Amino acid sequence: MTFTRKVSLLAAMTGLAMATIGHAAPPAPPPLAAYGNLPALYEVAISHSAKAMAGIIRQGNVSVLMVLDMQLKPILSQNLGDLKVRGLEFAGDEIVLVHYSTTARLEGFTTPKAEIGAALIVPLNGGKPDVTFNGSRDFQKLTMGTYGLRQIDGRWKAYLGAMSTHDRGNQGDLNTSPALAELDLATNKARLIASAAVGNTSHDWVLDSAGKVTAELTLYQNSGSWKIANPKGQLLAQGTSSTGDVSLLSLGRDGTTLIYWIRDEDGETHLMETSLTGGAAPKELLPDEAIGQVYIDSASSRLLGYLRQGDKPQPVFFDPAQQAAMSKIYQAFNKSHLELIDYTPDFQHAIVETSGTGDAGTYYLVDVHNLKASPISSERPAIAPEQVGAVSVVEYKAADGLAMDGILTLPPGREAKNLPVILFPHGGPHAADEAQFDWWAQAFASRGYAVFQPNFRGSTGRGDAFRNAAYNEWGRKMQTDISDGLAELARRGIVDPKRACIMGGSYGGYAALAGVTLQQGLYRCAVAVAPVSDLSMMYRSEVYASADAPMSWRSMRKFLGDPSTYDANSPRQQVAKADAPILLVHGKDDTVVPFQQSEVMANALSHAGKPYEMVVLNHEDHWLSNSDTRLQMLTAATAFVEKYNPAN
C-alpha cells in the first residue's frame, strides 16, 4: 500500500508558490543565493495532537516563527530577528519552545568565546514570548542541554541543563558545569532538580515520566573513571574510560532499566543495559545490530527503537503499532533519501524531509491512518527539480584495500564524461555524507563541476573498525583515501583528473590544505573553510580549554598520534611544499576551530611566497549560520575555483 500525495499544504507559510515544483529548468543556473542563503523553510515541528505545525521561514535577513493549524489558518507569526535557531519543539499544542544559540565573549575563562545555548518560550494563546529563566535569581538565562518535556499535573515542564547562580567552584567563582532545572513553561519559574558537578567531574542524568531523576552519571575527568547510581545511591554500573567516552542514553523500553553507551579502549562502541535497582551486571543491548541513531520518547525517556544502518536504512521500533506506522512511511518514500523530522506521540502523524536527485529538499506531512503524504514546502523553491544535479553513491577501494564509498553529484544537463571535479571531504572527521541534496555540492554542480564527497576512513555509519581506522592517520591514509576516490572517478572516465580542485570545511578544510601541501601534483587549487592548519596548535588549544585535564590530552593523542609527528602532518609547517593556490575562508566568531588557525596559515603562505587569498567572515560562527556571510563564502569560493579550474 502506498501513500497518495496531495498538493500544497503550507505554501502560505513561506509565501512561495508550490507551483515552482515541476517547472522546466531555465537556460541559466539559479543564482548562487539560491544555494548560499539559509533555507526558505527549516526546523519544522508538529504539535502533540497534530493540531498545528511550526517552522522557521526567512524573510530577507530575518527569521520568523510561523505556526499554522491544519486548515492553513495562521495561529502565530513571531519575528525572531537574527536568532540562530537550532530547533523547535511543541509542549503539547499550546507552547513552542525555540532553541537558539549565540556567540558570547567570555571573561576569565580558558576560551575567549563560546557558543551559548538559550531558548525562547512562545505561547500560542497570545501570551508574550520570554527567554527561559528570565528574571530568575537562581539561574542564568542560558541552556546547557535538554532532558525532555513532561506534562505534570496538567502543566508543561521543560527539563534543562542550567547554570545555577548559587553554585561556586573551589575558588569562589561561578561553577560553569550544568545543574538540572525543572522549568514551568507557563510561568517561566524554575526549581533545582540536581546540583552541578564540582571539581574535575561532570554529571549526566536520565529522568522518568514524572520528571524525577532515575540515574546520575559521574565522570572523573582526571582519571576517566565513572559511576552510575540511582537516587538512593545504589551503584548501577562503573568503569574507566581514559578518554571519557561514556554517556547516559535513556531508560529501557519498559522503563525499568537504564541504557548507556561506552566506547572501550579498543574503540568499540557498546550499548549497555542495567537494572535501575542495581544488583545485576550490565548486559550489552543489541550487540549484533548496526545502529545509526536511536529514537527516545521525550515524555518518558524510554527507548522506542533505532535506525538500522545499511544500504537502505530501516527503522526498528519495539512496539508493533509504532513499527507498522514507521514502516509505512519509509515504504512510501523508498526511492528518496528520507529523514524523519518529527512525529506525534501516537505515531499517526509525522513530518519527513526528502532530498536528492531532482529534489532540493521537500517537507511532507504524513497522515499514517489515512495513508496520505502532503507536501508542506520546498527548502529551496528557487531551485527547480531539473536544476538539481543527479546524486549517487560510488563505491571504491583505498590503496591499502579498505572498501569505502563517496557521494557523486553531477552537473545537470552535462554528460558524465571527463568533467572538471571538486573533491569535497566532509568535516568532523567523524561524520559522513549521504546521497542527498547538499547546498555546497549542488552550487558547484550547477556551475558545471562534478563534486565528489568521499567517506574516508574515520567516517561514521560504517562500523567501529572503519571509524577507528582514522587513528593516527591525519594527513596520511585519511588523505590518500580522498585522492584514491579521484583516481576511481578518473578510471571510470567520469572526471578529468587534470582538472581537479579540493575544498572543504573544518576537518575538510584541513584536508583541502593537506591536498596541496602534504600531497603534490593532484589539485589545481584548494579552498579551505574554517580549517585546521596546525595540529600542534589544535592540540594545545584543546588541552588548554579543558584546563589541562588528562582525559583531554589522552583523547587528543589517541586521535592524532604522537605529538612529535604533528609538524610533519600540518599544512602550516609544510607550506613550502604548496603547489597550488589556496583560498582561506574563516569566521571571526568561530568557537570550534579558532580564527587563528587561518591567520597563521595565511602568514606562513605569505612568508613562503605562495599564492593565496583570504576572506574574513565578520560575525560568523563555525557553522555558517548567517545567510549574508554564507553567501559571501560561496561567492568567493566559486570565483576562486572558476579562476584556477574553469568548468569550460
N, C-alpha and C positions, 0 to 999 in steps of 0.2 A: 504494500500500500504506500502511495506517495502523497506528498502534500500538494495542494493547489496553491498557486501564487497569485495574490491579488495585487492590484496596482495601488501605489501611493498611500501611505498611512500618515507619515509625519512630514510631508513636504512643507506644511505650514510651519513646522519647527524651524526650518532653515531659511524659508522664503525662497527656496530654489526649486524650480520645476523638475519633477521626476522625469519629465519628457527628455531630459538630457541623456538618460539611459536609453541607448539604442540609436542615437543619431550617427550618421556617417561621419567618419573622421575627416576633418578639413585637410587641405593640402599641406599646411604648415603644422608643425607640432605645437602643443599647448605652450603657453609662456612658462618660464621657469617658476613663476609664482604659483602655478597650479600644483607644483611639487613641493616647493620650498615653504609655502605658508603652512601653518598648522591646519589640520583637517577642518572642514566646514562643520563637521559634527563628530564629537567624540565623548568618551566617558558616559555611555548610555546605561540607564538603570531602569528597573521595573519595580513597582510597589508590591507589597506582600500579597495583596488581594487582586493584583492585576487591574487596579482601578486607574492607575496613572503611570506615565513614563516620564523620565527626565533625561536631559542630555545637555552638554555644553556646545554651544554654537559660537561661531566667530562673526562679529560684526566689525569689520575693519581690524583694528588692533585691540578690540575689547572682547572679553569672554562674557557670555550671557548664559545663565542657567535658565533653561526653558522646561516647564512642566506642563504636560497636556493630559487630558483624560482620553479614554479610548474612543471617544467620538470626535477627537481632534479639537475639543474646546480648550482654550488656554486656561490653565489654572494659575500660572505664575510666570513672570518674566523678571529675572533678577540680574541686574548689571553687576558683574564681578570685577570690572576694571581689568587690571593686568595680573590678576591672581594666576599663579601657575597651578592649575587644577591637576591633582594626581588621582582623584577617584570620587565617585558618588555612591551613596547608599541610602536606601529608604529605611526609616524607622516606621514600620507599619505602612500606613497610607497617608500619614499626617505630616511627616517631617522628612526633609532631605538633609543629609549630612555631607557637606562638601569638604573633602580633604585637599589641602594645598600645601605648598612649601614656599619658602623664601630664603634668599641668601643673606645671612647675617654676619656682621663683623663681630669678632669676639675679643674681649679684653681679658688678659691674664690666663689664657688657655694655651695648650700646646699647638693648636691650629688657629691661624688668624681669622679664618672664615669657616662657616658651616652652613649646610642646607638644613633649615629648621622647619619641621612639620607643624601644621596647625589645622584647625577645622572650623567650619562655619555652620552653625545651626540655622536652617532655613525652614520656618514653619509654613505650612500651606494653607493656614486658616487666616492669613492676613497679619500675623504677628511679625515683629521686626527681627530680621536676621541678627545673629550675635555670634561672636567668636567664642569658642569653647573656653571655659574658665575665666571669662571676662568678669572683672570685679571681685574675683576670689582673692582672699587674703592667704589662702593655703597653697595655691598652685600658680605657676607661671602660665601665660597664655600660649602654650605650645603643646603638641602631642608627640609622644615618643613610642609609637607602636599602638596597635589596636587589638583588642581582645574580644570583640564581638558586641552585639546588641542584644538586649533582653527586654521583654515586657514583664515587669514585676508589679503585681497589684494594679494592673491597668495602666501603668506609667512606663514609658520607654526610657531605658537607661543605656548609656554607652560606657564601655569599659576600656579605658585608655591608659597607656603609659604617660606619666605626667611628671613634671619637675616640682617637687614639693619645696615650698619656701622655708620649711622648718628643718629639712634635712641638712645637716652640716657635716663636712669632712673632718679629718683629723686636725687640720689647721684652722678650722672655723669657717672655711669658705663654703660656698653653696655646693651641695652634692649634685653632680650632673647625671648621676645614674637615675634611671626612671623609677618612680614609685608607681603603684597601681591605684587608679582612682575610678570610682563609680560616679558618673555624671548624669543627673536628671535632665533630659533634653528639653523638657517643658519649662523648667525654671532656671536652667544653667547653674544649678547648685551641685557641688561635688563633695564627696567624702572619701577619705583614705581607706583603701581596702588592704593594701600590703605596702610595707615600707621599702624604700630603696636599699640597694646593697651598699655596704660600706667597705672602705679599704680597696684592696685589689681583688674584688669579687664582682660578679654580676648575677642578676636574678632573671628568671623567666617563669611564667605562670600559665596554668590552664584552669578555666572556670567551668562550673557546671551550669545547668539550665536556669538555676536560681541566682546566678551571679556570684556564687561562692567559690573561693579558691579550693581546688581539689588536689593540686600538686604544685610544688615550687622547686625549680632547678636552681642550684647554687653552683657557680663555676668559679674556681680559684685561678685567677689569671696568671699568677707566677708559676705555679706547678702544673696547671692544666687538669688537676683533679676536680671531680664534680660529684654531686649527690642530688638525688631527687627524694623529697619527703612529702608526706601528706600533712594536712593541718594539725594532726595530733603528734607530729614529729616522728612518725614511723618511717623508717627508711624503705624506699621502694626500689631504688637502684643506685649504683655508684660505680665509679671507674676513673680512668685517667685518659685524657686526650691532650697530647703535648701541644697540639695546635688549636685546641678549643673547638673542635668540630663536633659539637653536641647541642641539641636543641629539643625542647618540647614541641610536640606537634598537635595532639588532640586527645580527646577521650576515644575509647574504642567504640565499636558500633552500637553496643548496648549500654554504654555509659558507666560500666563497672570496672573498666580497665583504662590504663594510660598508655599512650603511644608517644614514643620519642624516636629521634633518629641520631645516629652516631656514625662517624667515619673513622675506621680503625687505623692503626699505624701503617697498614699496607695500602691505605687509600680506598678501601672497600666501604660502601655505604650500606647501613643496615637500618631497617625499621624494626623497632623493638616494642614489645607489648608486655606490660606488667600489671599486676593487680593493684588497685587503689588502696588496698588494706595491707599490703606487704606480705611477707612470709613465703613468697614463691619467687623462684629465679625468673627473670625476664626471658621471654622467648622471642625469636625473630618472627616478624609478621611478613607473610607473602615473600619468602626468600627466593622463589623462582620466577618472580614477576619483574618485568622491566617497567618501572613506574615513571611516567613523565611528570605528572602532577597529582595532587590529591584534592578531593572535594570534602569540605568540612562545613557542617551546619553552624552558621554564625550564631544561632539562637541557643545551641546546646553544647557546642564544641565537639560533637560526635563526628566520627569519621563516616562519611556517606559512601565513598567509593574512590576510584582513582582512574587515571587515564593510562591505558596500556600502550606502551610505546611499540612502534613497528612501522612497516611501510605505510600503513594506514592506521593511525592511532584510533583506539576504540575505548569508549567509556565503560567502566565496570562499576556498577552500583550493587550494594548488598541487598537492598530492598527490591523485590521483583517488580513492583509498580514503578519505582523510580528507574529501574533498568529498562523497562519497556518504553517509558517516555523518552529517555535519552537515546535509546536505540532507534526510535522512530525519527528523531531529529537528525542523527548522524546519517541514517539511510537516505533521508530526503535530500541531503546536501552531499551525497557521496562522491560527486565529481568536483567538489570545491575544497579549497583549504578552509577549514571551519574552526572558529574559536567561539567557545561558549562564554558569553559575556556576563549574563545574569539570568536568574530564574526565580520563580515564586516557590515558597516552601512546599506547595503541593505538587510541584513539578508539572503543572498543567500549562504554564506559560513560560516562555524563555525568550531571551534576546541573544541572537547569534550574529557573528560577522563573517562574511565570506570575502575572499580576495584571491587574486592570481591572474592567470591568462584571461584577458578581456574584462577584468573586474578590478577597479581601483579601490575597492573596499566598500561593501554594502552591508548595512544593518537590516536584519529581519526580526519581526515579531512573530514568534511561533506559538500557535494555539494547538496544543497537542491533542486535546479532546476532539476538536473539530477538524483536525488534520489540515490546518491552513498555515501558510507562511507568507506574511505580508511585508513587502519592502518598506522600511522606515525611511531611509535616505542613503545617499552615497556619501562616503567620506570626502571624496574629491569630485564633485559633479562637473567640474570644468574639464575633466579628462574622460573622453568618450571611450566605450569599450574597444573600438578599433585602434585607439591610441595607446592601449596598454600592451606592452611587449609580452610575447609568449614566455612563460616561466616553466622550467623543467628541472629535474634532478639529473645530474651527471655523476655516475659512479666511476671511480678510478683508483689506482693504487699508487702509494708513495714509493719512493726509490727503494725503501727497505721492505716493500711488500705489504705494508699495512693498508687494508682496504678503507676507503673513505669516499666521501661524496661532496658535491658542491651544487649550488643553485645557479643555473644559467638563465639570464634574461636577455632576450634577443630584441634588436630594434624592429619596430613594426614596419612591415612592408619591404623588408630587405631580405635577400637570400642569405641563409646561414652558411656563408662560404667566404673564407679569407677576410673576415671582418676585423676592424680595429677593436681592441679589447681593453677593458679595465679590470684588473684584479682587485677585488673589494673584500678583504678579510674583515670579519666581524670583531667587535670589541670583547671585553671580558677579562681574559680569553675564554673563561668557562661560560660559554653561551653557544648558540647555534643559529644558523639561518635556515629558513624553511621555504617551500615553494609557494610564496605568497607575494602580494604587491609590496614592494619596498621603494619608498619615495626617492632615495638616493639612486638606486639601481635604475629605476624607471626613468628618472630625469636624464641620465646619460644614454639610456637606450633610445629615448625619444630624439636624441641628437645623433644617432647613427652608430652607437657603440654596442658591442656585446659586453655584458657585465657578468663576471663570474665571482661568486661568493663561496670560497672553499671552506668546508667544515674540517679544518685541520685538526691534528691530534690536540686533545685538550677540550674539544667541543663537547657539549653536553648532549644527552639523549641517545648516546651510543654505548652506554655501559661504563662502569668504573674503570676498566682496563684502558679504554680509549681516552677517557678523561685524564687518567693518571700518566698516560704516555707523554704528557706535556712537561712533567717534572724535569727541570734542568735543560729544557730544550728551547728556551727563548733564543732566537737568533740562529738556531741550529735546525733540528728536524721540523719544528713548527714552521720555520721559514721556508724550508725546501718543500714542505707539503703544498705550499701555495704555488710555487713555481712548477711543481710536478703537475698541478692542475692545469696550468698554462700549457705545458707540454702535451697533455692529453687532448686538450681542445685543438691544438695545432695538428696533432696526429690525425684527428678526425676531420681536419680541413675546415673547421668552423671559424677559426681565427687565424690571423696573420701574426705569428709570434714576434715579428719585427716591428709591429705597431701596437705595443702594449705599454700601458701605464699601470701604476698601483696606487690605490687610495684606500684610506680607512680612518676610523676614529678610535681614540683611546688605545687599547691594545692594537687595534687595526692601524692606528696611526704609527705606533712603534713598528709594525710590520712593514708599513709603507716606507718609513725611513730606512729600515734594515734592508729592504729590497734594492736600494741604490747605494748602500754603504757596505753592509756585510756581504752582499751579493753584487756582482757586476755583470754588465752586458745583457740584462734582461728587460729593462724598462726604460722608456723614453723620458718619463717624468714620474714624480711621486707627489701625492697630496696627502699631508698628514694633519688631521684634525684632532686637537687636544691630545697630542701624542706623548708617550713616554720616550724620552731621548737618551736618558742616562740611568742605568739600572742602579748604580751605587747611590745616586741622588734619591731615587724612589725608595730604596731600602732604608736609607737614613730618615727620610721624611715619615715613612710608615711607622718605623720603630719609635721615633720621637713623638709622633702623635699619640702613640699608645702609652706614653710616659715610660718608655723603655721596658715594657712588660716582656718577660722572657717568652711568653706564648707568642707574641708578635714576631720576634726575630726568628723563633723556631719555624713559624709558619712561612715566613718570607724565604728562609734558607731552603726549606723543603721545596718550595715552589721554584725559586730562581737558581738554586745551587750554591756552591761555594762563592763567597764574595770576591775571592781572588780572580774569578772568571768574569766579573761584571764588565770591566772595561773592554774586554775583547768582544763582548756582545752588545755594546752600547753604541748606537749610531753617532752620538756626540763625540765619543772618543775615537771613532773610526772615520771621522768626517773627511779626512784627506783622501779616502778611497771613493768618495761620492762621484758617480759617473753620469748623473742626470740632474736636471733642475728640480728643485724642491719648493713646494708651496707649504708653508706653515699657517694654520688657522687655529686660533685659541681664544676662548672666552676668558675675560678678566676675572669673572666670578666663579671659575671652576674650583670646586671643593674636592674633586676626586683626583684629577691629575693637575697639580699646580701649574699655573700660567708660566712659572719659571722654567718648566721643562722645555717650552718652546723658546723662551728667551735665551737660554744657554745654548740651544741648538742653533739659533739664528746667529749668535755671536761667534760660535765655532765655524759656521759656514762662511761668515764674513771674513774672519781671520785667515781661513784657508783659501779664500778667493774663489769660492764655489758659487754658482748661480742659484739664487733663491729669492723668494718673495715671502712676506709675512703679512697676514691680515689679522688685526686685533678686533675681537668682538666685544665691545663695551657692554657691560651689564648683562652678560650671557653666562650661563652655567655650563656644566659638563654635558647636559642632555639636549642642548639647543632648544630650549623651551619657549623661545620667543620667535614669532614669525619674521620680524624685521631682520634679526641677526642670522636666523636660519637661512633666509633667502640671500643675505649678504654672503654667507659661506658658499652656498650653491652657485651663485653667480660668479664668484671668484674662482671656484674650482673648475667649473665648465670652461671659463675663458682660458684658464691655465692649461687644461688638458687639450683644448682645441688649438692652442698656440703650438704646443710641442708634439701633439699627436693628432693631426687633423683627421676627421672621420671620412673625408672625401679626398 
